[in-house]
Amino acid sequence: MVMETHVGQIRGRNEDCVFCDEDLGIAIVADGMGGHAGGHVAARLAVDAWVAHLRACLADGEVSERDVQVAVAEANRAVFSMASSDPSLRSMGTTLVAVCLRADGTLLTCHVGDSRIYRWRDEALTCLTRDHSVLREQRDAGMIVPPSRAGAALRGLLTRAVGVAASVVPDLTVSVIQAGDIYLLCSDGLTEMLPDADIAEVLGALGANPRLAAEHLVDLANDRGGVDNISVVIVSSCTPGRLGAELG
């Protein structure tokens, strides 16, 4: 696992928070919302709470889907509680995408918001998440055909986020890992700058070197304008580590 995060070319502060631990087999990206009202605080609180809960679960054995749901609930509670107690942080919240690699060769994924998880397999890129956003809902309903000015106006309006309400329901999936798989977790600072075709090209060319692939994705997003913070985590079965060892 490798991670990269960058403030981008426009923002004055990085409100993304990223964590990965190859030994534990977990990774998470959170993209904070709220600007000066504490987006960076929300992202850090969510990541810390999610990781702390998963660490405790892993100390007792394998991680279950219920464990991941509770971890997201703990993240939501941490952000919502802080926002409720401090008027200056009242509007903060965060997206969250995370994965857990399990010893049985399966991958647990969870997400809230419009950060994404992609899988590169057999020379094809698949997005494993569906954005919780007004833009995605209107596109799915055929109300907006990209690209459009209306779509641009709706960008960033979320229908689900961590910490903005007393509870939140994450989307969870369980999939079987195959040899050669590469998983990419990213904030929308990457996907707003790079279409899926460009992400696929980078993973296809550089996926065997996750560090180089991660750095190149961030550099490309910055070269295209870098209008938001950019964060990526790459999990690859092509390199030594927990995922590679489990599939070996």
C-alpha positions, 0 to 999 in steps of 0.5 A: 500500500502506498499513499499520496496527498497534496494540497493542489494548486488553489486551496490554502490548506489540505482538508483531506486525510489519508491513512494506510497500514499494510500490516493491518490490511486497511486503508482510508481516504477522507475529504473534509468539507466545511472550509474554514469551518473545519473540513480538515478537522472532520476528516482527521476525526473520522479517520482516527475514529475509523482506524481506532475501531478497526485496530481493536477489531483486528486485535481480536481476529478478522474484521466483519462487515458489522465491524466496518459499519460500526467503525463508520458509526464511530467516525460519524459520532466523533465528527457530529459530536464535535460539530455540535459542541463547537459553533465554529465547526457546525457545518463540517463533515467529510466523505469516507472511502475505506478498504479492509483486506481479509485473510480469506482473500476478500476485500471489504469496501465502504464509502460515504460521499463522492470519494471513490474506489476503483479496481484495475483488473484484466486491463479494465478499470471499474469504479466500485462506488457510486457517488452520494451526490445530487449530480449523480442522482440527476445524471442517473435520472437522465436530468443532466447529460455530462458535460453541462453547465448545470452539472458543474453547478451541482458539483460537490453537493452531497446527499450523504456525508459523515458527521452532518447528521446523528447517523449515516449509512455507508455502502458496503461491498465484499468482493473476491480479490484476484491476482493482479488486482490494483485498487485505488482509493481517491478524493474527488480532487483526482477525479475532477481533474482526470477522467477514468480513461486517464486513470486507467492508462496510468494504472495500466502502465505503472500499476506494478510500481504503486509508488510511481503510479500514485505520484504520477496521478497526483502530478497529472491532477495538479498539471490539469489545474489542481483545483482541490486537494488530491489524495490517493491510496493504491493497494496492489497485489502485484507487489510484496505485502499483505495482499500479495502474500495472501494471493501467493 
